[in-house]
Amino acid sequence: MTSNTPVQASVELRVPFYDVDSMDIVWHGHYLKYFEDARCALLEKIDYNYTAMRESGYGFPVVDVRLKYIKPATFNRTIRVDATLTESSVRLKIDYRIIDVETGDTLTKGYSVQVAVSYESGEMCFALPDIMQQKLEQFQRAGAVS
């Protein structure tokens, strides 16, 4: 992407009881679920969600994910998960930040990397499919108009 309009999305959620351990701290694996919630919101923004990907003949599996736990998210706290698309030439790299809404503290940060895979051949693509490039360009044009 060459435009200055970043693709970003945020979701807010209240930490549910079933996501915490006996100390009311979110179990480490659930942070990936929160990343996914924000990633889905980001993909919706560019009008290319997982259903649209499948319909266009591509899957975008996560091939790398990193998390850095800074402070724990705890039961019944409202958190915001911010997602920002930081790479989109050959792969999708999305950066995340989980923030405690009340305090503004960063709790967790990380990123995920996804690559395109053709459903027809089952092979990884070494460039983003044209449809993804078109969706990103449409988003950029709309952002330039706003």
C-alpha positions as CSV (number, residue, x, y, z in Angstrom):
1,M,0.0,0.0,0.0
2,T,1.3,3.4,-0.9
3,S,-1.3,5.6,0.7
4,N,-1.0,7.1,4.1
5,T,-4.4,5.8,5.2
6,P,-3.7,2.9,7.6
7,V,-6.2,0.0,7.8
8,Q,-7.1,-0.1,11.4
9,A,-9.9,-1.6,13.5
10,S,-10.7,-1.9,17.2
11,V,-13.1,-4.0,19.2
12,E,-14.0,-3.7,22.8
13,L,-15.1,-6.6,25.1
14,R,-15.6,-7.3,28.7
15,V,-13.4,-10.2,29.9
16,P,-15.8,-13.1,30.5
17,F,-15.6,-15.5,33.4
18,Y,-14.9,-18.5,31.2
19,D,-11.7,-16.9,29.8
20,V,-10.0,-16.6,33.2
21,D,-8.1,-18.9,35.6
22,S,-8.5,-19.3,39.3
23,M,-6.7,-16.0,39.9
24,D,-9.2,-14.1,37.6
25,I,-6.4,-13.7,35.0
26,V,-7.1,-14.4,31.3
27,W,-5.5,-17.7,30.3
28,H,-2.7,-16.9,27.9
29,G,-4.2,-18.7,24.9
30,H,-7.3,-16.5,24.9
31,Y,-5.4,-13.5,23.8
32,L,-5.1,-15.0,20.3
33,K,-8.9,-15.2,20.3
34,Y,-9.0,-11.5,21.1
35,F,-6.5,-10.8,18.3
36,E,-8.9,-12.8,15.9
37,D,-11.9,-10.6,16.9
38,A,-9.9,-7.5,16.0
39,R,-8.6,-9.1,12.8
40,C,-12.1,-9.9,11.7
41,A,-13.2,-6.3,12.3
42,L,-10.2,-5.1,10.2
43,L,-11.0,-7.5,7.3
44,E,-14.7,-6.3,7.4
45,K,-13.4,-2.7,7.0
46,I,-11.8,-3.6,3.7
47,D,-14.8,-5.7,2.6
48,Y,-12.8,-8.9,2.4
49,N,-13.8,-11.1,5.3
50,Y,-13.2,-14.8,5.6
51,T,-16.4,-15.7,3.7
52,A,-15.4,-13.4,0.8
53,M,-11.9,-14.9,0.8
54,R,-13.3,-18.4,0.5
55,E,-15.7,-17.3,-2.2
56,S,-12.8,-15.8,-4.2
57,G,-10.9,-19.0,-4.0
58,Y,-8.4,-18.2,-1.3
59,G,-7.7,-18.9,2.3
60,F,-5.4,-16.9,4.5
61,P,-4.0,-19.1,7.2
62,V,-1.9,-17.6,10.0
63,V,1.7,-18.8,9.6
64,D,3.3,-16.8,12.4
65,V,2.0,-15.1,15.5
66,R,3.8,-13.4,18.4
67,L,2.6,-12.1,21.7
68,K,4.2,-10.1,24.4
69,Y,2.4,-10.2,27.7
70,I,2.9,-6.9,29.6
71,K,0.2,-6.9,32.3
72,P,-2.6,-9.4,32.8
73,A,-6.2,-8.9,31.6
74,T,-8.6,-9.8,34.3
75,F,-12.2,-10.9,34.8
76,N,-14.9,-8.4,34.1
77,R,-12.5,-5.6,32.8
78,T,-13.3,-3.9,29.6
79,I,-10.5,-4.2,27.1
80,R,-9.9,-2.8,23.6
81,V,-8.1,-4.7,21.0
82,D,-6.5,-2.5,18.2
83,A,-5.5,-4.1,14.9
84,T,-3.4,-2.3,12.3
85,L,-2.4,-3.7,8.9
86,T,1.3,-3.0,8.7
87,E,2.3,-5.1,5.6
88,S,0.3,-6.1,2.6
89,S,2.7,-6.7,-0.3
90,V,3.4,-10.4,-0.2
91,R,1.7,-11.3,3.0
92,L,-0.6,-9.7,5.6
93,K,1.0,-8.6,8.8
94,I,-1.3,-7.2,11.4
95,D,0.0,-5.6,14.6
96,Y,-2.2,-5.8,17.8
97,R,-2.4,-4.0,21.1
98,I,-4.7,-4.9,23.9
99,I,-5.5,-2.0,26.2
100,D,-7.4,-1.8,29.5
101,V,-10.1,0.8,28.7
102,E,-10.3,2.2,32.2
103,T,-6.6,2.7,32.9
104,G,-5.3,3.1,29.3
105,D,-2.5,0.5,30.1
106,T,-1.2,-1.7,27.4
107,L,-1.7,-5.2,28.5
108,T,-0.5,-7.2,25.5
109,K,0.9,-6.5,22.1
110,G,1.9,-8.7,19.2
111,Y,1.4,-9.5,15.5
112,S,0.2,-12.1,13.2
113,V,1.3,-13.0,9.6
114,Q,-1.1,-14.6,7.1
115,V,-0.3,-15.8,3.6
116,A,-2.7,-16.5,0.7
117,V,-3.3,-20.1,-0.2
118,S,-5.2,-21.1,-3.3
119,Y,-8.1,-23.5,-2.5
120,E,-7.9,-24.9,-6.1
121,S,-4.3,-25.9,-6.0
122,G,-3.7,-26.0,-2.2
123,E,-0.5,-24.0,-2.8
124,M,0.8,-20.9,-1.1
125,C,0.8,-17.8,-3.2
126,F,3.9,-15.7,-3.3
127,A,2.0,-12.5,-3.7
128,L,-1.3,-11.2,-2.5
129,P,-4.1,-12.2,-4.9
130,D,-5.4,-9.5,-7.2
131,I,-8.8,-9.4,-5.3
132,M,-7.0,-8.6,-2.0
133,Q,-5.0,-5.8,-3.7
134,Q,-8.2,-4.4,-5.2
135,K,-9.9,-4.4,-1.8
136,L,-7.0,-2.6,-0.3
137,E,-6.9,0.0,-3.1
138,Q,-10.6,0.6,-2.8
139,F,-10.2,1.2,0.9
140,Q,-7.3,3.6,0.2
141,R,-9.4,5.5,-2.4
142,A,-12.3,5.8,0.1
143,G,-10.0,7.0,2.8
144,A,-8.5,9.7,0.5
145,V,-12.0,10.9,-0.2
146,S,-13.1,11.1,3.5
